Amino acid sequence: MAESGALTDRLREHRLILRYADEPGYSQDIDCYLRHGGYEQLRKALSMDPAAIVAEVKASGLRGRGGAGFPTGTKWGFIDHTKNRKPVYLLCNADESEPGTFKDRQIIYKDPHQLLEGMIIASYANRAHLAYIYIRGEMVRGAQILERALAEARAKNFLGTNILGSGYDLDIFVFRGAGAYICGEETGLIESLEGKRAYPRIKPPYFPAALGLYLCPTIVNNVETLCNVKHIVEMGGAAFAKIGTPNNTGTRIWCVSGDVRRPGYYEYDCGAITLGELLYDVCGGIRDGNRLKAVIPGGSSAKVLRAGEIYRVQRKKPDGSAEEIEMRLEDLPLDFDTIAASGSMSGSGGVIVMDHTRDMVECLSNLSAFYAHESCGQCTPCREGALWMHKILRRMVGGGARPEDPQLLLDVSGQIAGRTICAFGEACSWPVESFVAKFREEFEAKATAAQESESLSRAC
């Protein structure tokens, strides 16, 4: 058990992205941002060679904060500027629609110029002269805030022609999405931005860095990811890489919702605290004195983890070798690799907490309704499978469960994952697979209760 002083230090937030977001008196306007050192890193970046910025981002170890955790510098490096003769585009994915995730809108609503500065630096590093912020359609106020921030940035010559006398030209536009979950998938986003239905593209060949917007090289990054670029330029890639743990560098914003006393958004170094510390020390524990039952650690598409289970995870030792250790759910460090080793993923950082009073069949039915509604319909396994899983679960919740239903759900979900163009197939099937595997007794109990109810009605 950690000493109280060490525990207190570990639980102290490291607000890098959210440094000023909730500071009294801090506002969205550019003058406030400039008083707090805003756009100074843009000036620094414009004096650097674009390739040097890409190298710093690679050295930082920054991984994408949108879900997949792909190394940002590696993604940027896919564009060969020595051979490319097409325009390069940069797209900010602000279509935050993963249930349980609400971090990016905090940045947009409270510190929009931080995002713009990160975008301008990223655009310069990737030789892009046109960028878009693709924002979820329901975030009307967020779009208005960004439009105002862009106008302020243009007035100060942080955007437009010959930015700060550097000879570099760039403009950024806000594009409001169509309110569809699939528009958060990067190629679906690109299709939507081109004015078409948001059907994800087949990869290969349509990797955005090669054939993206208008079939030109395109970089797609998440809001939180782009904000980190400013801080990498400020401190350097090597210094940034010292934050967090190896392969899990920088800070992460965790969105906690569900059955905790203090839901909200919290920023910590990657791997600095455990899931238990986040839930019990930071969020005040499970509400109403109830017991923890399950956690979805990375947004609704991540596999559910059950309290009380022991997870075997491999971790690297200081000498570089690997060791396998056993951990309780509460002892899992909050980083990309450990959560993945436990059988789930940290995804978008949306931590959804369920206490012992929750009916897990009802919880899964709720999630499946979302995915059945949001399937774009392009791929038959997803279009049909997501709908049928929802129908089965709705029937189970309504009292019509059958003994074969748990296996039927697994059979249907097994025909979706890996058989679709994009990862929506996994997003809708993984919750079903994990809920049934972790809480099968509750699914079977639904069938038993339905049979008993039917027998009783016949007897009457």
C-alpha positions in Angstrom: 0.0 0.0 0.0 1.4 3.4 -0.9 2.1 5.9 1.8 -0.4 8.7 2.1 2.0 11.4 0.9 3.0 9.4 -2.2 -0.7 8.6 -2.9 -1.6 12.2 -2.6 1.1 13.2 -5.1 0.0 10.5 -7.5 -3.6 11.6 -7.4 -2.7 15.2 -8.1 -3.9 15.9 -11.7 -1.3 16.9 -14.3 -3.4 19.2 -16.4 -1.5 19.8 -19.6 -4.3 20.0 -22.1 -6.8 21.2 -19.5 -4.4 23.5 -17.8 -6.6 26.6 -18.0 -9.9 25.0 -19.0 -11.6 25.5 -15.6 -9.5 28.4 -14.3 -11.7 31.2 -12.9 -11.7 34.1 -15.3 -10.3 32.1 -18.2 -12.3 32.7 -21.3 -12.6 31.5 -24.9 -11.4 34.8 -26.5 -8.0 35.2 -28.2 -6.8 38.0 -25.9 -7.1 35.7 -22.9 -5.3 33.0 -24.7 -2.5 35.3 -25.7 -2.1 36.5 -22.1 -1.5 32.9 -21.1 1.3 32.4 -23.7 -1.0 31.4 -26.6 0.5 31.1 -30.1 4.0 31.4 -28.8 4.6 27.8 -29.8 3.3 28.6 -33.3 6.0 31.3 -33.6 8.6 28.8 -32.6 7.3 26.1 -35.0 7.3 28.4 -38.0 11.0 29.0 -37.4 11.6 25.2 -37.6 11.9 23.0 -40.6 8.6 21.0 -41.0 10.5 17.7 -41.0 12.0 18.6 -37.6 8.6 19.0 -36.1 7.6 15.6 -37.4 10.8 14.2 -35.9 9.9 15.7 -32.5 6.4 14.2 -32.6 7.9 10.8 -33.4 10.3 11.2 -30.6 7.5 12.2 -28.2 5.9 8.8 -28.6 2.5 10.5 -28.8 -0.3 8.0 -29.6 -3.7 9.0 -31.0 -6.3 9.9 -28.4 -9.3 9.1 -30.6 -9.5 5.3 -29.9 -7.0 3.2 -31.7 -3.9 4.7 -30.1 -1.8 4.7 -33.3 1.5 6.6 -33.0 0.9 10.1 -34.4 4.4 10.7 -35.7 4.3 7.4 -37.6 1.0 8.4 -39.2 2.5 11.8 -40.2 5.5 10.0 -41.7 3.5 8.0 -44.1 3.4 11.0 -46.5 6.5 11.1 -48.7 6.9 14.8 -49.4 9.8 14.2 -51.7 7.5 12.4 -54.2 4.1 13.8 -53.4 2.8 16.4 -55.8 -0.8 16.6 -54.6 -2.2 19.0 -52.0 -2.0 17.7 -48.4 -5.0 18.2 -46.1 -5.3 18.0 -42.3 -8.6 17.0 -40.8 -9.5 17.4 -37.1 -11.9 14.7 -36.0 -14.2 16.5 -33.6 -17.1 14.1 -34.2 -17.0 12.9 -30.6 -19.9 10.4 -30.6 -18.5 7.4 -28.7 -21.0 6.9 -25.8 -19.3 7.7 -22.5 -16.8 10.1 -24.1 -17.0 13.9 -23.6 -13.4 15.2 -23.3 -13.0 16.8 -26.7 -16.0 19.1 -26.3 -14.5 20.4 -23.0 -11.5 21.5 -25.0 -13.6 23.1 -27.8 -15.9 24.8 -25.4 -13.3 26.1 -22.9 -10.0 26.5 -24.8 -10.6 26.5 -28.6 -7.5 28.4 -29.5 -5.3 25.6 -28.0 -6.8 23.3 -30.6 -6.3 25.9 -33.4 -2.7 26.4 -32.4 -2.1 22.7 -32.5 -3.8 22.4 -35.8 -1.8 25.2 -37.4 1.5 23.6 -36.2 0.4 20.2 -37.4 -0.6 21.6 -40.8 2.7 23.4 -41.2 4.6 20.2 -40.2 2.7 18.2 -42.8 2.8 20.9 -45.6 -1.0 21.3 -45.6 -2.5 24.6 -46.7 -6.1 23.7 -46.0 -7.6 22.1 -42.9 -11.0 21.2 -41.6 -12.6 20.7 -38.2 -15.2 18.1 -38.6 -17.5 18.6 -35.6 -20.5 16.6 -34.6 -23.7 18.1 -35.8 -25.3 18.2 -32.4 -22.5 20.4 -31.0 -24.1 23.6 -32.3 -22.5 25.8 -29.6 -19.1 24.2 -30.2 -19.3 25.0 -33.9 -20.2 28.6 -33.0 -17.2 28.9 -30.6 -14.8 27.5 -33.2 -16.1 29.9 -35.9 -15.5 32.9 -33.6 -12.0 31.6 -32.7 -11.1 31.2 -36.3 -12.2 34.7 -37.1 -10.1 36.0 -34.2 -7.1 34.0 -35.4 -7.4 35.3 -38.9 -7.6 38.9 -37.6 -4.3 38.4 -35.7 -2.6 36.8 -38.8 -2.3 33.4 -37.1 -4.3 32.1 -40.1 -4.5 33.1 -43.7 -1.8 34.4 -46.1 1.8 34.7 -45.0 1.2 33.7 -41.4 3.3 35.9 -39.1 5.5 36.8 -42.0 6.7 33.3 -42.4 5.6 32.8 -46.0 3.3 30.0 -44.9 -0.4 30.1 -46.0 -3.2 28.1 -44.2 -6.9 28.4 -43.7 -9.1 26.3 -41.5 -12.9 25.8 -41.9 -15.5 24.2 -39.6 -17.6 21.5 -41.2 -20.7 20.4 -39.2 -21.3 16.6 -39.4 -24.5 14.8 -40.0 -25.1 13.5 -36.5 -24.0 9.9 -37.3 -21.6 7.8 -35.3 -20.0 6.4 -38.4 -18.8 9.9 -39.3 -16.2 9.5 -36.6 -14.5 6.7 -38.6 -11.8 8.6 -40.5 -12.7 7.4 -44.0 -16.4 7.8 -43.3 -15.6 11.3 -42.2 -13.8 12.0 -45.4 -16.7 10.7 -47.5 -19.0 13.0 -45.6 -16.7 16.0 -46.0 -16.8 15.4 -49.8 -20.6 15.6 -49.6 -21.3 11.9 -49.9 -23.0 9.4 -47.7 -20.5 8.4 -44.9 -19.7 4.9 -46.1 -16.2 4.0 -44.9 -13.7 3.2 -47.5 -11.8 -0.1 -48.1 -8.3 -0.1 -46.7 -6.2 -0.8 -48.6 -6.0 1.0 -50.9 -7.8 4.0 -49.3 -5.5 4.8 -46.5 -6.0 8.5 -45.8 -2.2 9.3 -45.9 -2.2 8.1 -49.5 -5.8 8.5 -50.8 -7.7 10.7 -48.4 -9.8 13.8 -49.1 -10.3 14.2 -52.8 -7.9 11.2 -53.2 -5.0 13.4 -51.9 -2.7 12.7 -48.9 -4.7 13.5 -45.7 -3.9 13.4 -42.0 -6.8 12.8 -39.7 -6.2 13.5 -36.0 -8.4 13.7 -32.9 -8.9 17.0 -31.0 -6.9 15.9 -27.9 -4.1 14.5 -30.1 -3.7 17.8 -32.0 -3.7 19.8 -28.7 -0.7 17.8 -27.6 1.3 19.0 -30.7 1.6 22.4 -29.2 3.1 21.1 -26.0 5.5 18.8 -27.8 6.9 21.8 -29.7 7.1 23.7 -26.4 9.1 21.1 -24.4 10.6 18.9 -27.1 9.8 15.3 -28.0 12.3 13.8 -25.5 10.9 15.8 -22.6 7.3 14.9 -23.6 8.3 11.2 -23.8 9.3 11.3 -20.1 5.7 12.1 -19.1 3.8 8.9 -18.5 5.4 5.5 -19.1 7.3 4.0 -22.1 5.0 3.5 -25.1 2.3 5.4 -23.1 3.6 8.9 -23.1 2.0 12.2 -22.2 -1.2 12.8 -20.3 -4.7 11.4 -21.0 -8.1 12.9 -20.3 -10.4 10.3 -18.7 -14.2 10.8 -18.9 -15.9 9.0 -16.0 -19.6 8.4 -16.1 -22.1 6.0 -14.5 -22.3 4.9 -10.9 -19.7 7.0 -9.2 -20.1 9.9 -6.8 -18.1 12.4 -8.8 -18.4 11.8 -12.5 -16.4 14.1 -14.7 -13.2 14.5 -16.7 -9.8 14.1 -15.2 -6.3 14.5 -16.7 -3.4 12.3 -15.6 0.0 11.1 -16.9 -0.6 7.8 -18.8 -0.2 4.9 -16.4 0.3 7.2 -13.4 -2.8 6.0 -11.5 -4.8 2.8 -11.4 -8.4 2.2 -12.3 -9.2 1.8 -8.6 -7.6 5.1 -7.7 -9.5 6.8 -10.4 -12.8 5.4 -9.2 -12.4 5.5 -5.5 -10.0 8.3 -4.7 -10.6 10.7 -7.6 -14.3 10.0 -8.2 -15.3 9.4 -4.6 -16.2 5.7 -5.0 -19.4 4.0 -6.0 -22.5 6.0 -5.4 -25.2 5.2 -2.8 -22.8 2.9 -1.0 -23.1 0.2 -3.7 -20.5 -2.2 -4.9 -18.6 -2.1 -8.1 -19.8 -4.7 -10.6 -18.2 -3.8 -14.0 -16.3 -1.1 -15.9 -16.1 -0.3 -19.6 -12.7 1.4 -19.8 -12.6 3.0 -23.2 -16.0 4.0 -24.4 -19.0 1.8 -25.1 -17.3 -0.2 -27.9 -14.6 -1.5 -25.5 -15.0 -4.9 -23.9 -16.5 -4.8 -20.4 -14.3 -5.8 -17.4 -15.8 -7.5 -14.4 -15.0 -6.6 -10.8 -13.5 -9.5 -8.8 -11.7 -11.1 -11.7 -8.0 -11.6 -11.8 -6.3 -10.4 -15.0 -3.0 -11.7 -16.3 -1.1 -9.0 -18.0 2.4 -8.7 -19.4 4.5 -5.7 -18.5 8.0 -4.7 -19.4 10.6 -4.6 -16.6 13.2 -1.8 -16.4 15.7 -4.0 -18.2 13.4 -4.4 -21.2 12.3 -8.0 -20.5 8.7 -8.9 -20.0 7.0 -10.4 -17.0 3.5 -11.7 -16.5 1.7 -10.6 -13.4 -1.8 -11.0 -12.0 -3.9 -7.9 -11.2 -7.3 -7.2 -9.9 -9.5 -4.9 -11.9 -8.9 -2.0 -9.5 -5.1 -2.5 -9.8 -4.9 -2.0 -13.6 -2.8 1.1 -14.5 -4.6 3.4 -16.8 -2.5 3.2 -20.0 -2.9 1.8 -23.5 -1.0 -1.4 -23.1 -2.1 -2.7 -19.7 -5.8 -2.2 -20.5 -5.3 -3.9 -23.8 -3.5 -6.8 -22.0 -6.5 -7.2 -19.7 -8.7 -8.0 -22.7 -10.2 -4.6 -23.4 -8.9 -1.2 -24.6 -8.5 2.3 -23.3 -10.0 3.6 -26.5 -11.4 7.1 -26.3 -10.9 7.4 -22.6 -14.6 7.0 -21.7 -14.8 5.1 -18.4 -18.4 3.8 -17.8 -19.0 2.4 -14.3 -21.7 0.0 -13.3 -22.6 -1.0 -9.7 -24.1 -4.2 -8.4 -27.7 -3.1 -8.9 -27.3 -3.0 -12.7 -29.0 -5.6 -14.8 -26.3 -6.5 -17.3 -28.7 -7.7 -19.9 -30.5 -4.4 -19.8 -27.2 -2.6 -20.0 -26.2 -4.5 -23.1 -29.7 -4.0 -24.7 -29.2 -0.3 -24.2 -25.8 -0.4 -26.0 -27.1 -2.6 -28.8 -29.9 -0.2 -29.5 -27.3 2.5 -30.1 -25.2 0.3 -32.5 -28.3 -1.0 -34.4 -29.4 2.6 -35.0 -25.9 3.9 -36.0 -24.8 1.2 -38.4 -24.3 2.9 -41.8 -25.7 -0.2 -43.6 -22.9 -0.6 -46.1 -21.8 -4.1 -44.9 -24.4 -6.9 -44.6 -22.9 -8.6 -41.5 -23.0 -5.3 -39.6 -26.3 -4.0 -41.0 -28.2 -7.2 -40.3 -26.2 -8.5 -37.3 -26.4 -5.3 -35.2 -30.2 -5.2 -35.7 -30.7 -8.8 -34.9 -28.6 -8.6 -31.7 -30.7 -5.7 -30.6 -33.9 -7.6 -31.4 -32.8 -10.6 -29.4 -31.8 -8.5 -26.4 -34.9 -6.4 -26.5 -36.9 -9.6 -26.4 -34.9 -11.0 -23.5 -35.4 -7.8 -21.5 -39.1 -7.9 -22.3 -39.5 -11.3 -20.7 -39.2 -13.5 -23.8 -35.8 -14.9 -23.2 -35.0 -18.5 -24.3 -32.2 -20.8 -23.1 -30.4 -20.7 -26.5 -30.3 -16.9 -26.6 -26.8 -16.4 -25.0 -25.2 -18.7 -27.6 -27.3 -17.2 -30.3 -26.0 -13.7 -29.4 -22.4 -15.1 -29.6 -23.1 -16.8 -32.9 -24.4 -13.6 -34.5 -21.6 -11.4 -33.1 -19.1 -13.9 -34.3 -20.3 -13.3 -37.9 -19.7 -9.6 -37.7 -16.2 -8.8 -36.3 -13.5 -9.0 -38.9 -16.1 -9.2 -41.7 -16.8 -5.5 -42.3 -15.0 -2.7 -44.1 -14.5 -0.6 -40.9 -14.2 -1.2 -37.2 -17.9 -0.6 -36.6 -18.3 -4.4 -36.8 -16.0 -4.9 -33.8 -17.6 -1.9 -32.0 -21.1 -3.5 -32.1 -19.9 -7.1 -31.5 -17.3 -6.8 -28.8 -19.7 -5.5 -26.1 -22.0 -8.5 -26.9 -19.1 -11.0 -26.7 -17.8 -9.6 -23.5 -21.1 -9.1 -21.7 -22.2 -12.6 -22.4 -18.8 -14.1 -21.5 -18.4 -12.1 -18.3 -22.1 -12.3 -17.1 -23.5 -15.4 -18.7 -25.4 -16.4 -15.6 -27.5 -13.2 -15.9 -28.4 -14.0 -19.5 -29.3 -17.6 -18.5 -31.3 -16.3 -15.5 -33.5 -14.3 -17.9 -34.4 -17.5 -19.8 -35.1 -19.4 -16.6 -37.4 -16.6 -15.3 -39.2 -16.5 -18.7 -39.8 -20.3 -18.6 -41.1 -20.1 -15.0 -43.4 -17.2 -15.9 -44.7 -19.2 -18.9 -45.3 -22.3 -16.7 -47.1 -20.3 -14.1 -49.4 -18.7 -16.7 -50.2 -22.1 -18.1 -51.0 -23.4 -14.7 -53.4 -20.6 -14.1 
